[in-house]
Amino acid sequence: MLSTSRFAAFRSSKPLILFTICTAMFSDGFTYGIVTPVIPFLLQDENLLINNNVQLTTSLLIASFSLADFFGAPLCAWYVDRARSRRLPWYFGIVLITTGSLLFGLSNNIAMLMCSRIFHGLSSSILYTVGLAVLVDTIGKDEVGKWMGTAMSCNNIGIIVSPLLGGIVYDKAGKMAVFGIMLGLGAIDIVLRVVMKEQPRDMKVFMKSSNSSGSLTTKEGDEKEKEPHITITALPSTPQSNDTATSANASRTRRLPGILALVRSPRLLAAMFGVFINETIIASLCATLPLFVHSTFDWTALPAGLLFLCIAIPAFGGPLAGALSDRFGARWIAVSGFALTAPILILLRLVQHDSLQQKILLCALLTIAGSTVTLFLAPLGAECSFVAEEASEALGCDLYASSFSLMNCSLASAGLLGPMAAGGLMDSVGWKWMTVAMGCFCAMGIAPCALVTGDKRAVIKKVEDNSTSA
């Protein structure tokens, strides 16, 4: 009996739940990235081309994943936000990713390969949305930034390192070896998810949180005047002090579908744009960097793939960036991330010819960029959670999955548009101006974050400390 109770406690323990979620996030990114370098060679080796066009067929397969991911996330969120348990959709996501991997391994025609990518895209939308929702259910509100940074960094690491491994394994051992890795990772996901037992959701928590939130803002009226609003409607120019106006706004908001209420939040839109910028940068570098170092340094797939470790290793700093945003608020941490990353991306244009100094410069710039990107990825991921918390309290329902599904839509669209835009710029204006464009695009994230990204965590902590001391 004692061993049974210990195992039951282990199943619902916070470390196991967080490890399971981070593994699922890594698996999601890894499954997306490991196939990317394999597809062009696989299509030619097995004669699966459409109209004998490698680029067209490859683009269609990549687009099918991103489109399935984009449209699957809101549908998943609609169900998850209304369900008391996240277990069923998570199992469904695991079934989809396993089915997609099986179709990839058994594919002998383009239709099966296309279905494989669609199933992988749908599973990505489910596992990403449900995983982050379970994470928020599990951790305390003061640790959202830290653990959101950890989970999203795991996803980024999977995306970055998987093309290297996929290319090497396919080159040395063929398609079935790649299939074996995907299936093995899926098996680990299944075992962890079966063992894990998430904490039950209390649907009354939103009403309780709303009441306590109201008492805090009443006691700290002056503080509320000074701090940015967390709102699910248009950001007001002055705080609403009239009870009738506030009641009318709440009534109008409650009539909106949850996901539409979230879209009305400037804070969420700014966070989604920031996440879109991050994914665009990563996807663009994944698409252009191997070709650039091959033409400039005559590097093969192995050193080109190892170069991405310069970006992947600093991603382990995601928890630190998230912890900083938990303590000081997301706004200025995210703004500093954009402000530091933009010039680093522009400086990549200095790498122009083959020499040891140029190779060192490229590695150094990529390492710095990998470090500074985490400064806005983790805080903005947590920001989506904070906006969902505010909206959930106002509407009396759970909107965390809806918020994360919108963030996932941003990631999916960036994964589709980023490589296309970067590849087009490389072909038309070259590496030097492509990096300038990438840096300028990164700088576009500064203004939205500076204007509307909130500091609610810091404000609430200050109020709680004052109440305790009083």
C-alpha positions in Angstrom: 0.0 0.0 0.0 2.8 2.4 0.9 4.6 1.8 -2.4 1.3 2.3 -4.3 0.6 5.6 -2.6 4.2 6.7 -3.3 3.8 5.8 -7.0 0.5 7.7 -7.1 2.2 10.7 -5.5 5.0 10.5 -8.0 2.5 10.4 -10.9 1.0 13.7 -9.9 4.3 15.3 -8.7 5.3 18.6 -10.1 8.8 17.5 -11.4 7.3 14.6 -13.4 4.6 16.8 -14.9 7.0 19.5 -15.9 9.5 16.9 -17.3 6.7 15.3 -19.3 5.6 18.7 -20.8 9.2 19.7 -21.6 9.8 16.4 -23.3 6.6 16.8 -25.3 7.6 20.3 -26.4 11.1 19.0 -27.4 9.5 16.1 -29.3 7.2 18.5 -31.1 10.0 20.7 -32.3 12.2 17.7 -33.1 9.6 15.9 -35.1 9.1 19.1 -37.2 12.8 19.7 -37.8 14.2 16.2 -38.3 12.3 15.7 -41.5 13.1 19.1 -43.0 16.6 18.3 -44.4 15.5 14.8 -45.4 12.5 15.7 -47.6 14.3 16.9 -50.7 16.6 13.8 -50.9 13.8 11.4 -50.0 11.6 12.8 -52.8 14.3 12.2 -55.3 15.6 8.9 -54.0 12.0 7.4 -54.0 10.8 9.3 -57.1 7.9 11.0 -55.3 8.2 14.3 -57.0 5.2 16.3 -58.3 5.9 17.3 -61.9 9.5 16.5 -61.3 9.9 19.7 -59.3 11.8 19.2 -56.0 11.2 22.8 -54.8 7.5 22.7 -55.4 7.0 19.3 -53.7 9.2 20.2 -50.7 7.3 23.5 -50.3 4.0 21.7 -50.3 5.1 19.3 -47.7 6.4 22.0 -45.4 3.3 24.1 -46.0 1.0 21.1 -45.2 2.5 20.8 -41.7 2.3 24.6 -41.0 -1.3 24.9 -42.2 -2.5 21.9 -40.2 -0.7 23.3 -37.2 -2.3 26.7 -37.8 -5.9 25.6 -38.2 -5.7 22.7 -35.6 -4.7 24.9 -32.7 -8.0 26.9 -32.3 -10.1 23.8 -32.7 -8.1 22.1 -30.0 -8.3 25.1 -27.7 -12.1 25.2 -28.1 -12.4 21.7 -26.7 -9.6 21.9 -24.1 -10.9 25.1 -22.4 -14.3 23.4 -21.9 -13.0 20.0 -20.7 -12.2 19.3 -17.1 -9.3 17.0 -18.0 -6.6 17.6 -20.6 -5.9 13.8 -20.8 -8.1 12.9 -23.8 -6.8 15.6 -26.2 -3.2 14.8 -25.2 -3.7 11.1 -25.9 -5.2 12.1 -29.3 -2.2 14.2 -30.1 0.1 11.3 -29.3 -1.9 9.0 -31.5 -1.6 11.6 -34.3 2.1 12.0 -34.0 2.6 8.3 -33.9 0.4 7.8 -36.9 2.2 10.5 -38.8 5.6 8.8 -38.0 4.3 5.4 -39.2 3.0 7.0 -42.4 6.4 8.6 -42.9 8.2 5.3 -42.4 5.8 3.3 -44.7 5.3 6.0 -47.3 5.7 4.9 -50.9 3.7 7.7 -52.6 3.3 11.5 -52.2 -0.2 11.2 -50.7 1.0 9.1 -47.7 3.9 11.6 -47.2 1.5 14.5 -47.3 -0.8 12.8 -44.8 2.2 12.2 -42.5 3.0 15.9 -42.4 -0.6 16.9 -41.9 -0.9 14.5 -38.9 2.4 15.8 -37.5 1.0 19.4 -37.9 -2.2 18.5 -36.1 -0.4 16.7 -33.3 1.9 19.7 -32.9 -1.1 22.1 -32.5 -2.6 19.8 -29.8 0.6 18.9 -27.9 1.8 22.5 -27.8 -1.6 24.0 -26.7 -2.4 21.3 -24.2 1.1 21.0 -22.9 1.4 24.7 -22.0 -2.2 24.7 -20.5 -1.2 21.8 -18.2 2.0 23.6 -17.3 0.0 26.7 -16.1 -2.4 24.4 -14.2 0.6 22.8 -12.4 2.9 25.6 -11.4 2.4 28.6 -9.2 1.7 32.0 -10.8 5.0 33.4 -9.6 6.9 30.8 -11.6 5.0 31.0 -14.9 7.7 32.9 -16.7 10.5 30.6 -15.6 8.8 27.4 -16.6 7.3 28.9 -19.8 10.8 29.8 -20.8 12.0 26.3 -20.1 9.2 24.7 -22.1 9.5 27.0 -25.1 13.3 26.7 -25.0 12.9 22.9 -25.2 10.8 23.4 -28.3 13.3 25.7 -29.9 16.2 23.3 -29.1 14.3 20.5 -30.8 13.7 22.6 -33.9 17.4 23.7 -34.1 19.3 20.4 -33.4 17.0 18.0 -35.3 17.9 19.0 -38.8 21.6 18.2 -38.1 20.7 14.8 -36.7 18.1 14.1 -39.4 20.6 14.9 -42.2 23.4 12.8 -40.8 21.2 9.8 -40.0 19.5 9.8 -43.4 22.8 10.1 -45.1 24.4 7.3 -43.2 21.5 4.9 -42.6 18.5 6.0 -44.7 14.8 6.8 -44.1 14.0 3.9 -41.8 16.7 5.1 -39.3 15.1 8.5 -39.2 11.7 6.8 -38.8 13.1 4.8 -35.9 14.2 7.9 -34.1 10.8 9.5 -34.5 9.0 6.4 -33.3 11.4 6.0 -30.3 10.8 9.6 -29.2 7.0 9.1 -29.6 7.3 6.0 -27.4 9.0 8.0 -24.7 6.2 10.6 -24.9 3.5 7.9 -24.6 5.1 6.3 -21.5 5.6 9.6 -19.8 2.0 10.7 -20.6 0.5 7.4 -19.3 2.5 7.6 -16.1 1.8 11.3 -15.5 -1.4 12.3 -13.8 -2.1 16.0 -14.1 -3.7 17.9 -11.2 -7.5 18.2 -11.4 -8.8 21.5 -12.6 -11.0 23.6 -10.3 -13.3 25.6 -12.5 -14.3 27.8 -9.6 -10.8 29.2 -9.3 -11.5 32.0 -11.7 -14.3 33.4 -9.6 -12.1 33.2 -6.5 -9.2 34.8 -8.3 -11.5 37.6 -9.7 -12.7 38.4 -6.2 -9.3 38.5 -4.7 -8.0 40.5 -7.7 -10.7 43.1 -7.1 -9.8 43.6 -3.5 -6.2 44.1 -4.4 -6.9 46.8 -7.0 -9.3 48.5 -4.6 -6.6 48.8 -2.0 -4.0 49.9 -4.4 -5.9 52.4 -6.6 -3.0 54.7 -7.0 -0.8 51.8 -8.1 -3.4 50.8 -10.7 -3.4 54.3 -12.1 0.3 54.1 -12.8 0.6 50.6 -14.2 -0.4 49.4 -17.6 -3.8 47.7 -17.8 -4.3 44.0 -18.5 -7.4 44.1 -20.5 -9.3 41.9 -22.9 -10.9 44.8 -24.6 -9.3 47.9 -26.3 -6.7 49.5 -24.1 -8.3 52.6 -22.5 -6.5 55.9 -22.5 -7.6 56.5 -18.9 -8.6 54.0 -16.2 -12.4 53.2 -15.9 -13.6 54.6 -12.5 -17.3 54.5 -13.3 -19.0 51.3 -12.0 -21.7 51.5 -14.7 -19.2 51.8 -17.6 -17.1 48.9 -16.2 -20.2 46.8 -15.8 -21.2 47.6 -19.4 -17.8 46.7 -20.7 -17.8 43.4 -18.9 -21.2 42.6 -20.2 -20.2 43.3 -23.8 -17.0 41.2 -23.3 -18.9 38.2 -21.9 -21.0 38.0 -25.0 -17.9 37.5 -27.1 -16.5 34.0 -27.8 -13.5 33.5 -25.6 -10.9 33.4 -28.4 -12.3 36.7 -29.9 -12.1 38.3 -26.5 -8.5 37.4 -26.3 -7.7 38.8 -29.7 -9.1 42.2 -28.5 -6.2 42.4 -26.0 -3.3 44.6 -27.2 -1.0 42.8 -24.7 -1.8 39.5 -26.3 -1.4 40.8 -29.8 2.0 42.3 -28.9 3.1 39.0 -27.3 1.9 37.1 -30.4 3.9 39.4 -32.7 7.0 39.0 -30.5 6.7 35.2 -30.7 6.2 35.5 -34.4 9.4 37.5 -34.7 11.3 34.9 -32.7 10.1 31.9 -34.8 10.7 33.9 -38.0 14.4 34.5 -37.0 15.0 30.8 -36.1 13.2 29.5 -39.2 15.0 32.0 -41.4 18.4 31.0 -40.1 17.6 27.3 -40.4 16.7 27.9 -44.1 19.5 30.1 -45.1 22.5 29.5 -42.9 23.5 26.0 -44.2 23.5 27.3 -47.8 25.5 30.4 -46.8 28.3 28.5 -45.0 28.4 26.0 -47.8 29.0 28.6 -50.4 31.3 30.8 -48.3 33.3 28.3 -46.2 32.7 25.2 -48.4 31.3 23.5 -45.3 29.5 20.2 -45.5 26.3 19.2 -43.7 28.1 18.2 -40.5 29.9 21.4 -39.7 26.9 23.4 -40.9 24.7 21.5 -38.6 27.1 21.9 -35.7 27.0 25.6 -36.2 23.4 25.6 -34.9 24.7 24.6 -31.5 25.8 28.2 -31.2 22.0 29.1 -31.1 20.8 26.0 -29.3 23.1 26.0 -26.3 22.2 29.6 -25.2 18.5 28.6 -25.4 19.1 26.8 -22.0 19.0 30.3 -20.6 15.3 30.4 -21.2 14.4 29.6 -17.5 16.6 32.5 -16.4 14.9 35.0 -18.7 11.6 33.7 -17.5 12.6 34.1 -13.9 13.7 37.7 -14.5 10.3 38.4 -16.1 8.5 36.8 -13.1 10.4 39.2 -10.8 10.6 42.4 -12.8 7.8 42.1 -15.3 7.9 41.1 -18.9 8.0 44.6 -20.5 11.6 45.7 -20.2 13.1 42.2 -20.3 11.4 41.7 -23.7 12.3 45.2 -25.0 15.9 44.6 -24.1 15.8 41.3 -25.9 14.6 42.9 -29.1 17.0 45.8 -28.8 20.0 43.6 -28.3 19.1 41.0 -30.9 18.4 43.4 -33.8 22.0 44.8 -34.1 23.5 41.4 -33.7 21.5 40.1 -36.7 22.6 43.1 -38.7 26.2 42.5 -37.8 26.0 39.1 -39.4 26.5 40.9 -42.7 30.2 41.4 -41.7 30.8 37.7 -42.5 31.7 37.8 -46.1 34.7 35.6 -47.0 36.5 32.4 -46.0 39.0 32.9 -43.1 39.4 31.7 -39.5 38.5 35.2 -38.2 35.3 35.2 -40.2 34.3 31.8 -38.9 35.0 32.8 -35.3 33.0 36.0 -35.9 30.0 34.1 -37.2 30.0 31.6 -34.3 30.3 34.5 -31.8 27.5 36.5 -33.3 25.2 33.5 -33.5 25.9 32.6 -29.8 25.1 36.2 -28.7 21.9 36.2 -30.8 20.9 32.8 -29.3 21.3 34.3 -25.9 19.5 37.6 -26.5 16.5 35.9 -28.3 15.6 34.1 -25.0 15.2 37.5 -23.4 11.9 38.1 -25.3 10.8 34.5 -26.0 10.2 33.4 -22.4 8.6 36.7 -21.1 6.2 36.9 -24.0 5.2 33.3 -23.7 4.4 34.0 -20.0 2.6 37.2 -21.1 0.1 35.0 -23.1 -0.6 33.2 -19.8 -1.2 36.4 -17.9 -3.6 37.7 -20.4 -5.5 34.4 -20.4 -5.7 34.7 -16.6 -7.2 38.1 -16.8 -9.7 37.1 -19.5 -10.6 33.9 -17.6 -11.4 35.9 -14.5 -13.5 38.4 -16.4 -15.5 35.8 -18.4 -15.7 33.1 -15.6 -14.2 30.4 -17.9 -10.8 28.9 -18.7 -9.1 30.5 -21.7 -5.5 29.4 -21.2 -5.6 26.9 -24.1 -7.2 29.5 -26.4 -4.4 31.9 -25.6 -1.7 29.3 -26.2 -3.5 28.2 -29.4 -3.2 31.8 -30.7 0.5 31.8 -29.8 0.9 28.5 -31.7 -0.8 30.0 -34.7 1.9 32.7 -34.7 4.6 30.1 -34.5 3.0 28.1 -37.4 2.7 31.1 -39.6 6.2 32.1 -38.9 7.5 28.6 -39.7 5.8 28.9 -43.0 6.5 32.5 -44.0 10.0 32.9 -42.4 11.9 30.5 -44.7 10.0 31.7 -47.8 10.8 35.4 -47.1 14.5 34.7 -46.1 15.0 32.4 -49.1 13.6 35.0 -51.4 15.8 37.8 -50.0 18.9 35.6 -50.2 18.1 34.9 -53.9 17.4 38.6 -54.7 19.7 40.7 -52.6 22.1 38.3 -51.0 23.2 37.5 -47.4 24.3 41.0 -46.4 21.0 42.6 -47.0 19.0 39.6 -45.9 20.6 40.0 -42.4 19.8 43.7 -42.4 16.2 43.0 -43.2 16.1 40.3 -40.4 17.6 42.8 -37.9 15.1 45.5 -38.8 12.2 43.1 -38.5 13.4 42.1 -35.1 13.5 45.8 -34.0 9.9 46.1 -34.9 9.1 44.2 -31.7 10.4 47.0 -29.5 7.6 49.5 -29.8 4.6 47.1 -29.2 6.3 45.7 -26.1 7.3 49.0 -24.7 3.7 50.4 -25.1 1.4 47.6 -24.0 3.3 44.7 -22.5 2.4 44.6 -18.8 4.1 44.3 -15.4 1.2 42.7 -13.6 3.4 40.0 -11.8 5.6 42.7 -10.2 2.6 44.8 -9.2 0.7 41.9 -7.6 3.8 40.8 -5.7 4.3 44.3 -4.4 0.7 44.5 -3.2 0.9 41.1 -1.5 4.1 42.1 0.2 2.5 45.4 1.5 -0.6 43.5 2.7 1.6 41.0 4.6 3.7 43.7 6.2 0.5 45.6 7.2 
